[in-house]
Amino acid sequence: MAVRPEGTPVWTDAMFTDVEGAKTFYGDVLGWTFGESSSEFGNYTQAYKNGKAVAAVVPPMPGQDGEPQSAWCLYFASPDVAATAEKIRGAGGTVLMEPMQVGDFGSMCLAQDPAGVTFGVWQAGVHEGFELEGESGSFVWAEVFTREPAKSDDFFTAVFGYDSKTMQDGEMDYRVFDLGGDPLLGRMVMTADQFPPEIPSYIQVYFAVDNCDKAVEAAERLRGQKVFGPMDSPFGRFAAILDPQGAAFAVIDVKTTVGEMPEMS
């Protein structure tokens, strides 16, 4: 597999106090199967779709105080995680977990932008990231949901060298980041009327599905909560969901599109 350019979304995982419950939920909603947990690395367990790695789940680390909030974390590719950590600090971000080696799999760090958006950085070793993308049950898109768009925009372009374009829609402040080619990441503004103040800024991970409505029905059957949707768009029919442990994610059927693509400039 070719090395992904710096700043490319490359992997996602989530921490769950009830890992078996998470396996049941995502196995049903997204059709995932799961490998053996790795006791050497905190029982980290990879998820697969059609035999290809698409994500991972992990229990809380021993000694963590209280019950940590479950959340999906998106990792961006880096050729040198230590150098990226310095760029994060230089751009006003915070390194939450210092760069560390994860066996021969690769190296990682966790960080936060100045608006409080948490994300990861991954320098690939033998684990190069997603083995399947854009197909049912796999990662297809992500959006930075931020209360302070100027801070997030400046930060991500400074750290990863993104170009950016703004959607020409008077009703929505939406920006798309790229590296001179295909779009890699979106940015949404969290408005007070839609997001209660207790919800922090975050990155919404989208997983592709064959049928958005059926995915939502499966999620609700397993005690997940629909946040909004399903709704049609030029990008696909999509919905936002909270899983039973509170982790937010979205599903989208990219084959079912309605309307003209908006202009970006």
Backbone bond lengths (Angstrom), bond angles and torsions (degrees), N, CA, C in turn:
res aa  C-N    CA-C-N  psi(-1)  N-CA   C-N-CA  omega(-1)  CA-C   N-CA-C  phi
1 M - - - 1.469 - - 1.522 109.73 -
2 A 1.325 116.93 136.13 1.457 120.94 179.55 1.525 110.10 -67.35
3 V 1.330 115.89 145.74 1.461 120.42 178.20 1.525 108.78 -66.41
4 R 1.320 116.46 130.85 1.458 120.77 -179.17 1.527 110.34 -76.27
5 P 1.319 118.13 140.48 1.462 121.04 179.58 1.527 111.22 -61.20
6 E 1.318 116.29 149.46 1.458 121.32 178.40 1.530 110.07 -55.48
7 G 1.337 116.51 132.79 1.454 121.10 -179.82 1.520 114.25 95.76
8 T 1.330 117.40 -6.47 1.461 121.06 177.76 1.528 109.70 -76.84
9 P 1.340 119.54 130.29 1.463 119.63 171.81 1.523 110.16 -57.05
10 V 1.328 115.75 127.54 1.459 118.63 -168.63 1.533 113.63 -127.45
11 W 1.364 117.22 -18.45 1.467 118.94 -177.26 1.515 109.27 -166.32
12 T 1.328 116.29 159.62 1.459 121.19 174.09 1.518 109.89 -147.00
13 D 1.327 115.56 144.12 1.452 120.56 174.57 1.522 109.00 -148.85
14 A 1.334 115.54 169.47 1.461 120.86 -179.04 1.520 109.70 -147.76
15 M 1.338 114.84 147.85 1.459 122.38 178.78 1.525 109.17 -98.72
16 F 1.335 116.08 131.86 1.462 121.31 -179.13 1.525 110.13 -133.40
17 T 1.332 116.48 133.72 1.462 118.73 173.67 1.525 110.61 -68.06
18 D 1.322 116.71 -31.02 1.469 122.20 176.99 1.533 108.21 -112.70
19 V 1.321 115.86 85.64 1.464 120.51 -177.10 1.518 111.04 -65.95
20 E 1.329 117.12 -40.01 1.465 119.59 -179.32 1.522 110.52 -64.24
21 G 1.340 116.18 -37.90 1.453 119.67 176.45 1.520 111.56 -63.96
22 A 1.330 116.33 -39.60 1.473 120.54 177.60 1.525 110.65 -64.15
23 K 1.315 116.82 -39.93 1.465 120.09 178.70 1.532 110.34 -61.64
24 T 1.320 116.33 -43.82 1.463 120.00 179.44 1.521 110.86 -62.58
25 F 1.329 116.42 -45.79 1.467 120.92 -177.35 1.527 111.42 -62.95
26 Y 1.324 117.17 -55.07 1.462 119.95 -175.93 1.524 112.02 -73.24
27 G 1.326 116.46 -26.75 1.457 118.68 174.83 1.512 111.21 -62.88
28 D 1.339 116.03 -38.40 1.459 120.36 -179.71 1.527 111.36 -78.88
29 V 1.333 117.25 -46.75 1.467 120.89 -174.06 1.525 111.99 -71.81
30 L 1.337 117.14 -40.92 1.465 120.77 -173.75 1.524 113.73 -114.10
31 G 1.327 117.38 -1.56 1.458 119.81 178.06 1.516 114.36 73.83
32 W 1.339 116.28 26.78 1.458 119.43 -179.10 1.525 111.94 -80.02
33 T 1.323 114.75 149.54 1.455 122.48 164.37 1.531 106.68 -115.61
34 F 1.328 116.44 166.58 1.465 119.18 -172.77 1.516 111.21 -131.36
35 G 1.328 114.77 142.53 1.446 121.06 177.62 1.513 111.41 -83.17
36 E 1.315 115.76 -172.71 1.465 121.37 177.04 1.528 108.92 -72.90
37 S 1.336 116.19 142.42 1.464 119.31 176.13 1.526 109.30 -73.50
38 S 1.329 115.20 145.84 1.462 121.16 -177.76 1.523 109.22 -101.07
39 S 1.337 116.75 100.01 1.463 120.70 -177.42 1.528 111.33 -62.63
40 E 1.325 116.58 -29.16 1.474 120.30 179.54 1.522 111.35 -65.18
41 F 1.337 116.92 -25.85 1.459 121.45 -178.21 1.530 110.90 -121.08
42 G 1.336 115.52 49.33 1.459 120.95 172.66 1.510 114.68 67.11
43 N 1.339 117.61 30.00 1.477 123.01 -178.75 1.524 112.38 60.76
44 Y 1.302 115.63 33.01 1.468 122.01 173.54 1.524 108.14 -61.58
45 T 1.336 115.99 130.12 1.468 120.61 -174.11 1.516 109.82 -128.99
46 Q 1.323 116.76 121.43 1.458 120.04 -179.23 1.517 111.83 -82.56
47 A 1.345 113.80 146.20 1.464 121.66 174.95 1.523 108.48 -103.62
48 Y 1.325 115.60 146.20 1.465 121.53 -176.92 1.525 110.39 -130.26
49 K 1.309 115.45 147.52 1.464 122.14 168.64 1.520 106.80 -127.40
50 N 1.306 115.92 123.54 1.467 121.80 -176.30 1.524 111.37 54.36
51 G 1.339 115.74 36.82 1.456 121.18 176.41 1.510 115.03 79.50
52 K 1.326 118.28 5.70 1.470 121.56 -178.68 1.525 110.09 -115.45
53 A 1.334 116.32 138.49 1.462 121.98 -175.40 1.524 110.78 -67.79
54 V 1.349 115.29 129.20 1.470 119.79 -177.56 1.525 113.24 -125.45
55 A 1.339 118.79 -18.18 1.458 121.64 -176.07 1.524 107.71 -174.84
56 A 1.335 116.10 -174.39 1.464 120.29 175.33 1.515 110.02 -153.35
57 V 1.334 115.40 155.69 1.462 122.79 174.24 1.527 107.63 -125.22
58 V 1.345 115.52 152.68 1.457 119.86 -175.58 1.523 108.72 -152.79
59 P 1.341 118.80 143.68 1.466 120.22 175.10 1.532 110.19 -78.14
60 P 1.332 117.62 165.02 1.470 119.76 176.46 1.520 111.15 -59.24
61 M 1.317 115.51 150.95 1.454 120.16 176.75 1.523 110.21 -71.78
62 P 1.334 117.64 144.69 1.472 120.13 178.53 1.532 110.71 -55.33
63 G 1.334 114.86 138.13 1.462 118.98 176.95 1.506 114.94 90.25
64 Q 1.338 117.75 -5.10 1.463 119.20 177.39 1.522 109.62 -66.80
65 D 1.333 115.82 130.96 1.459 120.42 -177.19 1.525 110.55 -74.24
66 G 1.339 115.16 139.21 1.458 119.65 175.81 1.513 111.67 67.05
67 E 1.308 115.03 -161.64 1.459 121.88 179.58 1.523 108.36 -110.70
68 P 1.347 117.69 104.62 1.461 119.52 -175.42 1.520 112.25 -63.51
69 Q 1.327 116.13 147.77 1.457 121.62 178.43 1.522 110.00 -72.15
70 S 1.319 116.25 127.15 1.457 119.58 176.45 1.524 109.62 -69.80
71 A 1.318 117.28 137.41 1.470 121.73 179.43 1.516 108.86 -161.05
72 W 1.321 115.65 143.97 1.455 120.10 174.19 1.523 109.85 -78.52
73 C 1.312 115.90 135.64 1.472 122.37 178.95 1.525 108.56 -113.88
74 L 1.315 116.44 127.94 1.463 121.82 177.45 1.518 109.17 -97.88
75 Y 1.332 116.03 134.48 1.462 122.01 179.42 1.526 109.82 -108.39
76 F 1.340 115.05 138.86 1.457 121.76 177.66 1.529 109.69 -106.63
77 A 1.322 115.92 141.67 1.453 121.31 -177.95 1.521 111.27 -67.51
78 S 1.325 115.78 144.84 1.456 122.22 175.65 1.524 109.08 -146.83
79 P 1.346 117.89 139.38 1.457 119.47 174.96 1.532 111.99 -79.64
80 D 1.344 116.83 -14.54 1.464 121.99 -177.50 1.518 107.52 -154.07
81 V 1.341 117.12 96.73 1.452 120.69 -173.00 1.534 112.03 -64.06
82 A 1.325 117.70 -32.80 1.466 119.78 178.76 1.525 111.02 -66.48
83 A 1.338 116.56 -40.32 1.463 120.25 178.00 1.525 110.78 -67.04
84 T 1.335 116.99 -38.52 1.458 119.79 177.92 1.524 110.80 -65.75
85 A 1.335 117.43 -37.22 1.463 120.36 177.14 1.529 110.96 -60.44
86 E 1.328 117.05 -38.91 1.467 119.90 177.68 1.525 110.67 -67.17
87 K 1.325 117.54 -38.15 1.468 120.10 176.77 1.524 110.96 -64.90
88 I 1.325 116.39 -36.56 1.470 120.58 177.44 1.523 110.17 -60.82
89 R 1.324 116.56 -46.75 1.464 119.71 178.31 1.524 111.20 -63.88
90 G 1.318 116.23 -41.73 1.459 120.66 -178.25 1.515 112.96 -65.23
91 A 1.336 116.76 -24.86 1.467 121.12 -179.59 1.531 111.79 -94.28
92 G 1.321 117.04 8.19 1.455 120.66 176.85 1.507 115.03 92.23
93 G 1.348 117.28 8.58 1.449 120.68 178.11 1.517 111.85 -87.75
94 T 1.325 115.87 178.94 1.457 122.79 -178.54 1.521 109.22 -124.11
95 V 1.313 117.30 131.14 1.462 121.27 174.27 1.527 107.21 -88.27
96 L 1.324 116.81 113.24 1.462 122.22 -177.54 1.521 112.15 -83.54
97 M 1.311 116.37 -35.40 1.463 122.50 176.28 1.515 107.72 -132.13
98 E 1.309 116.25 119.80 1.463 120.52 -177.22 1.526 111.23 -62.25
99 P 1.327 117.21 154.25 1.465 119.85 178.82 1.522 111.71 -51.05
100 M 1.321 115.35 133.49 1.467 120.30 -179.71 1.511 109.88 -142.86
101 Q 1.314 115.28 148.26 1.454 122.82 177.58 1.523 108.75 -83.34
102 V 1.328 116.77 136.03 1.464 121.58 177.84 1.526 107.48 -114.92
103 G 1.317 115.87 80.20 1.456 120.85 -176.35 1.520 110.42 54.02
104 D 1.335 115.74 -139.33 1.464 119.01 176.04 1.529 111.32 -95.23
105 F 1.352 115.82 7.19 1.466 119.49 -179.49 1.525 111.67 -70.27
106 G 1.334 117.09 -38.27 1.453 121.32 -178.10 1.510 110.34 155.88
107 S 1.323 116.70 -164.35 1.460 122.36 178.88 1.521 108.74 -130.95
108 M 1.329 116.24 152.31 1.454 119.99 -174.29 1.519 111.87 -146.18
109 C 1.321 115.30 162.76 1.452 121.74 163.48 1.519 107.54 -148.09
110 L 1.322 116.42 163.04 1.457 122.94 174.54 1.513 108.47 -117.53
111 A 1.330 116.01 143.23 1.455 119.67 -174.16 1.519 110.98 -148.26
112 Q 1.332 114.58 172.35 1.461 121.92 178.15 1.518 108.45 -138.04
113 D 1.339 116.14 139.10 1.455 119.11 175.85 1.534 109.23 -79.99
114 P 1.341 119.81 172.59 1.459 121.09 -176.49 1.524 114.12 -63.59
115 A 1.339 117.51 -15.96 1.455 121.27 177.99 1.531 112.32 -94.34
116 G 1.335 117.51 1.34 1.455 121.43 177.50 1.505 115.73 93.55
117 V 1.341 118.25 13.44 1.462 122.12 178.41 1.528 109.40 -80.78
118 T 1.329 116.79 119.14 1.459 121.41 -179.09 1.528 110.27 -90.29
119 F 1.334 116.31 140.57 1.456 121.75 178.89 1.520 109.08 -155.72
120 G 1.320 115.90 171.51 1.454 121.33 177.63 1.513 111.70 -118.60
121 V 1.316 115.81 163.00 1.463 123.32 174.36 1.525 106.96 -125.46
122 W 1.330 116.05 135.14 1.465 120.49 -176.32 1.527 110.61 -129.28
123 Q 1.335 115.28 122.43 1.464 122.39 172.38 1.521 106.68 -103.15
124 A 1.306 116.80 111.27 1.460 121.09 -170.51 1.516 112.74 -68.39
125 G 1.336 113.97 139.28 1.452 122.68 164.60 1.518 105.67 -111.69
126 V 1.337 116.94 -118.27 1.461 118.51 176.73 1.533 111.54 -74.38
127 H 1.340 116.26 -21.18 1.468 119.90 176.06 1.527 107.91 -94.60
128 E 1.329 115.73 107.36 1.465 120.31 -173.72 1.516 113.31 -92.22
129 G 1.348 116.91 -4.25 1.458 119.33 179.02 1.515 111.72 113.29
130 F 1.329 115.75 -151.06 1.466 120.88 -178.18 1.524 111.06 -55.65
131 E 1.331 115.16 131.09 1.463 120.34 172.11 1.526 111.71 -95.16
132 L 1.328 115.72 -11.22 1.465 121.84 178.90 1.520 107.18 -145.07
133 E 1.340 116.61 132.24 1.460 121.89 178.07 1.521 109.72 -140.89
134 G 1.321 115.74 147.95 1.455 121.12 172.49 1.511 115.51 76.88
135 E 1.318 116.83 -1.66 1.464 121.09 177.70 1.519 109.63 -110.76
136 S 1.311 116.19 163.11 1.463 120.91 -175.05 1.527 111.69 -50.10
137 G 1.343 115.57 129.45 1.455 121.57 179.01 1.502 114.99 86.70
138 S 1.336 118.03 5.01 1.463 120.41 -177.98 1.530 111.48 -126.43
139 F 1.312 115.35 166.21 1.465 121.96 178.36 1.523 110.43 -60.05
140 V 1.344 115.52 137.94 1.461 119.02 179.07 1.527 112.85 -133.45
141 W 1.349 117.42 -24.51 1.464 119.62 -175.53 1.517 108.88 -166.48
142 A 1.331 116.71 163.68 1.464 121.65 175.41 1.518 108.86 -152.65
143 E 1.329 115.55 151.62 1.453 121.70 178.75 1.520 110.59 -135.72
144 V 1.323 115.49 134.85 1.451 121.91 171.17 1.530 107.66 -77.79
145 F 1.323 116.94 117.59 1.467 121.96 173.76 1.525 107.08 -99.19
146 T 1.320 117.32 111.96 1.461 121.39 -172.07 1.520 111.95 -132.79
147 R 1.325 115.85 146.07 1.458 121.28 174.58 1.526 111.46 -87.17
148 E 1.317 115.92 -13.65 1.471 120.76 -178.23 1.533 108.79 -129.07
149 P 1.333 116.94 78.30 1.462 120.56 -172.21 1.526 114.33 -59.96
150 A 1.322 118.52 -37.54 1.466 120.00 -178.95 1.523 110.74 -62.44
151 K 1.340 116.19 -41.54 1.468 119.71 179.25 1.524 110.94 -65.19
152 S 1.331 116.61 -45.68 1.468 119.76 -179.37 1.517 111.61 -66.14
153 D 1.337 117.45 -42.20 1.463 120.99 179.59 1.525 110.90 -59.70
154 D 1.315 116.05 -49.02 1.471 120.11 -178.54 1.522 110.82 -63.37
155 F 1.314 116.38 -40.24 1.455 121.00 -176.98 1.525 111.81 -65.13
156 F 1.324 117.36 -53.61 1.460 119.64 -174.48 1.538 112.04 -67.65
157 T 1.321 117.16 -34.20 1.469 117.96 176.53 1.524 110.81 -69.88
158 A 1.340 117.28 -35.20 1.466 120.06 179.47 1.522 112.02 -69.30
159 V 1.325 116.99 -41.99 1.465 120.79 -175.22 1.523 111.88 -75.26
160 F 1.334 117.15 -43.35 1.457 120.31 -172.23 1.526 114.28 -109.21
161 G 1.329 117.10 -0.11 1.463 119.42 176.13 1.509 114.31 69.63
162 Y 1.341 116.82 27.35 1.455 120.26 -178.81 1.532 111.88 -67.52
163 D 1.322 114.69 148.13 1.457 121.65 158.11 1.524 105.98 -88.67
164 S 1.336 117.36 159.56 1.455 118.55 179.21 1.516 111.38 -144.74
165 K 1.327 114.49 152.70 1.458 122.30 176.74 1.524 108.16 -135.15
166 T 1.327 115.54 149.47 1.457 121.31 -179.76 1.516 109.84 -107.04
167 M 1.333 116.11 136.96 1.448 120.48 176.70 1.527 109.71 -68.16
168 Q 1.313 115.90 130.52 1.463 121.06 179.80 1.523 109.83 -83.91
169 D 1.319 114.11 75.98 1.460 122.33 -179.18 1.517 106.80 -138.64
170 G 1.316 116.73 114.30 1.449 120.31 -176.45 1.514 114.43 -64.51
171 E 1.329 117.66 -15.63 1.454 121.03 -176.98 1.528 113.00 -94.24
172 M 1.315 118.09 -11.57 1.463 120.25 -173.43 1.520 111.15 -141.02
173 D 1.322 116.22 134.00 1.462 122.26 173.91 1.527 106.87 -95.09
174 Y 1.335 115.72 95.26 1.461 121.09 -175.72 1.521 109.20 -129.85
175 R 1.339 115.90 130.82 1.458 121.33 -177.53 1.522 109.24 -124.41
176 V 1.330 115.69 149.05 1.466 121.74 178.57 1.521 108.98 -123.96
177 F 1.326 115.97 133.14 1.465 122.40 178.86 1.530 110.25 -103.25
178 D 1.325 115.63 144.25 1.462 120.11 175.57 1.526 108.68 -148.18
179 L 1.312 114.76 174.57 1.466 121.30 178.37 1.522 109.64 -117.23
180 G 1.328 115.21 43.60 1.451 120.26 179.91 1.512 113.97 86.16
181 G 1.321 116.39 10.07 1.462 120.25 -179.25 1.506 110.36 -144.53
182 D 1.337 115.72 -127.94 1.455 120.29 -178.34 1.525 111.14 -69.31
183 P 1.343 117.76 149.61 1.471 120.85 176.88 1.527 111.24 -58.95
184 L 1.336 115.33 141.55 1.452 120.74 -178.22 1.522 113.68 -114.99
185 L 1.338 115.79 -28.68 1.459 119.65 -169.05 1.521 109.47 -158.76
186 G 1.319 116.83 139.33 1.456 121.01 175.83 1.511 111.23 -104.94
187 R 1.328 115.86 167.59 1.467 121.75 175.91 1.526 110.11 -139.01
188 M 1.339 115.34 122.39 1.457 122.88 178.44 1.522 109.51 -112.48
189 V 1.336 116.57 149.51 1.458 121.47 175.49 1.526 108.94 -94.69
190 M 1.332 116.54 129.90 1.459 122.17 176.81 1.524 108.89 -84.80
191 T 1.303 117.05 112.66 1.464 121.23 -179.86 1.527 110.08 -94.89
192 A 1.339 115.42 150.62 1.463 121.11 -174.74 1.524 112.37 -62.16
193 D 1.334 117.39 -30.52 1.464 119.49 -178.14 1.524 112.65 -75.72
194 Q 1.327 117.38 -19.84 1.464 121.15 -178.69 1.522 113.40 -103.67
195 F 1.335 117.12 -27.33 1.463 120.86 -174.99 1.530 109.97 -125.86
196 P 1.327 117.99 113.57 1.457 120.75 176.22 1.532 110.89 -57.74
197 P 1.339 118.04 151.18 1.464 120.74 -175.06 1.520 114.53 -60.97
198 E 1.345 117.82 -22.48 1.466 119.24 -179.28 1.526 112.96 -75.71
199 I 1.346 117.28 -12.09 1.465 119.54 177.72 1.529 108.63 -85.54
200 P 1.338 118.14 116.57 1.470 120.15 -178.71 1.528 111.37 -76.16
201 S 1.319 115.56 163.74 1.468 119.80 171.30 1.526 108.58 -60.25
202 Y 1.332 116.51 149.29 1.469 119.52 -174.80 1.529 109.53 -162.28
203 I 1.323 115.35 174.83 1.465 121.01 173.71 1.527 108.18 -108.78
204 Q 1.325 115.13 124.39 1.466 121.43 178.06 1.525 109.14 -89.56
205 V 1.323 116.22 120.07 1.458 122.45 178.45 1.529 108.88 -93.88
206 Y 1.326 116.43 132.08 1.462 122.86 177.89 1.527 109.77 -105.63
207 F 1.329 114.91 131.53 1.459 121.24 173.21 1.527 108.80 -111.05
208 A 1.324 116.18 137.00 1.460 120.97 179.23 1.522 110.37 -74.42
209 V 1.329 115.63 143.31 1.467 121.92 175.17 1.525 108.44 -136.95
210 D 1.318 116.07 160.03 1.463 120.35 177.58 1.520 111.88 -79.08
211 N 1.335 116.34 -28.71 1.455 120.81 -177.80 1.523 108.18 -145.66
212 C 1.325 117.00 108.89 1.460 121.73 -176.12 1.521 111.86 -61.34
213 D 1.324 116.93 -45.13 1.467 120.76 -176.65 1.528 111.46 -62.69
214 K 1.331 116.92 -41.47 1.464 119.73 179.62 1.527 110.98 -68.21
215 A 1.336 117.15 -35.05 1.465 120.35 177.50 1.523 110.52 -64.36
216 V 1.333 116.80 -41.27 1.465 120.80 178.07 1.523 110.43 -65.42
217 E 1.323 116.70 -42.36 1.468 120.52 178.29 1.526 110.52 -60.27
218 A 1.319 116.96 -42.12 1.467 120.93 178.72 1.524 110.61 -63.99
219 A 1.329 116.51 -42.14 1.458 120.57 179.81 1.520 111.36 -62.75
220 E 1.321 116.74 -44.59 1.467 120.14 -178.89 1.529 110.99 -69.03
221 R 1.301 117.27 -33.91 1.470 120.71 177.36 1.526 110.89 -62.42
222 L 1.330 116.26 -30.85 1.463 121.28 -178.62 1.528 111.95 -100.72
223 R 1.344 116.18 26.48 1.465 124.05 175.37 1.518 114.30 72.22
224 G 1.324 117.10 18.89 1.459 119.99 168.03 1.520 109.37 -77.23
225 Q 1.322 116.06 165.14 1.467 121.27 -177.05 1.519 110.51 -123.38
226 K 1.316 116.57 126.42 1.460 121.10 175.09 1.529 108.85 -76.13
227 V 1.332 116.63 126.85 1.457 121.04 178.75 1.522 110.04 -90.71
228 F 1.328 116.52 -48.28 1.466 120.62 170.11 1.519 109.42 -156.32
229 G 1.344 114.99 162.30 1.448 120.67 -177.71 1.524 111.34 91.01
230 P 1.335 116.53 -172.46 1.465 126.57 -2.76 1.531 111.80 -64.31
231 M 1.330 114.77 142.82 1.445 119.86 177.70 1.517 110.25 -139.15
232 D 1.338 114.75 150.81 1.455 120.61 -178.87 1.522 110.90 -87.34
233 S 1.327 115.96 151.93 1.461 122.31 176.32 1.523 108.14 -157.22
234 P 1.334 117.73 168.18 1.461 119.92 175.39 1.528 113.12 -64.01
235 F 1.350 116.38 -16.10 1.465 120.71 -176.96 1.527 112.03 -95.15
236 G 1.331 116.41 -15.71 1.452 120.94 -178.77 1.516 110.81 143.98
237 R 1.310 116.27 172.86 1.471 121.57 176.24 1.530 107.28 -92.54
238 F 1.338 116.30 124.05 1.459 118.95 -170.04 1.527 111.88 -138.96
239 A 1.325 114.88 165.35 1.459 122.47 177.48 1.521 108.55 -152.75
240 A 1.334 115.79 150.69 1.465 122.39 175.53 1.526 108.59 -104.92
241 I 1.327 115.94 139.75 1.462 122.34 -171.89 1.530 109.67 -136.17
242 L 1.336 115.70 145.96 1.462 122.24 164.48 1.515 107.41 -106.15
243 D 1.328 117.48 127.06 1.456 118.52 177.35 1.536 109.18 -75.03
244 P 1.326 119.86 172.39 1.470 121.35 -174.89 1.528 113.77 -61.06
245 Q 1.328 118.33 -18.66 1.464 121.12 179.12 1.530 112.43 -102.09
246 G 1.342 116.32 8.58 1.452 120.73 171.96 1.510 116.23 93.49
247 A 1.328 118.26 5.05 1.459 120.97 178.53 1.525 109.87 -80.35
248 A 1.331 116.19 127.15 1.466 121.79 -179.29 1.526 110.33 -87.77
249 F 1.330 115.74 139.90 1.456 121.61 173.61 1.512 107.69 -157.77
250 A 1.309 116.75 174.35 1.463 120.93 178.51 1.516 109.37 -133.10
251 V 1.328 114.96 154.00 1.468 121.42 174.53 1.520 107.62 -121.20
252 I 1.314 116.24 146.06 1.459 120.10 -179.21 1.521 110.56 -146.79
253 D 1.321 114.64 134.73 1.461 122.49 171.88 1.529 106.30 -97.82
254 V 1.325 115.96 98.90 1.464 120.05 -173.44 1.524 112.59 -74.54
255 K 1.327 117.30 -9.74 1.470 120.23 -179.86 1.522 112.18 -84.81
256 T 1.330 116.43 -18.54 1.468 121.16 -178.71 1.518 109.22 -102.99
257 T 1.308 116.79 94.72 1.462 121.72 -175.90 1.526 110.56 -114.41
258 V 1.336 114.79 147.59 1.465 121.65 179.58 1.529 108.29 -136.77
259 G 1.328 116.42 128.05 1.463 120.54 176.57 1.508 112.74 95.86
260 E 1.321 114.79 170.94 1.460 122.15 -179.59 1.526 110.46 -87.11
261 M 1.322 115.42 144.57 1.460 119.80 175.75 1.533 109.70 -62.12
262 P 1.344 117.75 134.18 1.462 120.22 179.96 1.531 110.78 -70.86
263 E 1.316 115.95 154.74 1.451 120.73 175.66 1.521 110.13 -76.61
264 M 1.331 115.00 142.84 1.470 121.44 178.55 1.528 108.15 -122.79
265 S 1.316 115.99 138.70 1.466 118.63 176.76 1.523 110.92 -153.62
